């Protein structure tokens, strides 16, 4: 699962805008994984996960 989260982390960096990359850089992969599923903000990571299952 750890490798899976890290892969999502790097994959998402390639897909997001410069502003979002600045946000992503504040989080470790696991923190980012949890952050993306929070109700506070949605960075589209759910689409990336769906494509990789």
N, C-alpha and C positions, 0 to 999 in steps of 0.2 A: 504493500500500500504506500509505503514511503516513496518508492521510485515513481509510482503512479502520480502522486501529488506533485513531486518535483517536475515530472514531465508536463503536467498541466501548467505549472508555474512558468516554465520556460516557453511553452507553446503560447500561453496567453500574452507574454511579453511581445511576441512577434505580431500579434493580432491587434493590440490596443494602440491608441494614440499616444503621443508624447506625454500629454498631461496624465493619462492613465498610467503610463510607465512610471512616472514620478510617484504616484500613489502606490503602485505595486512594490516599488523599491523599499518602502517602509516596512514591509512584512517579510517574515521568513515564509518558506513554502507552506508549512502547516498553518501558520497564522493567516496566510492569504487564503488558503482553502476554507477555513472557518469564516473568514471575513466575507467571502463571496456569497456565502449562503445566508448571511445575516439579512434582516429586513431593511437595514440602513441604506445599502447601496447594492446594485446589481451590475456586475461588469461583464455579464454575458458568459460567465464560466460554465453555467449549466448547459449551454449549447455545446461547448467544447467537450464536456464530459460525455454528453449523449452521443457525440460522434465517435468517441474513443471506446465506448463499452462494446 
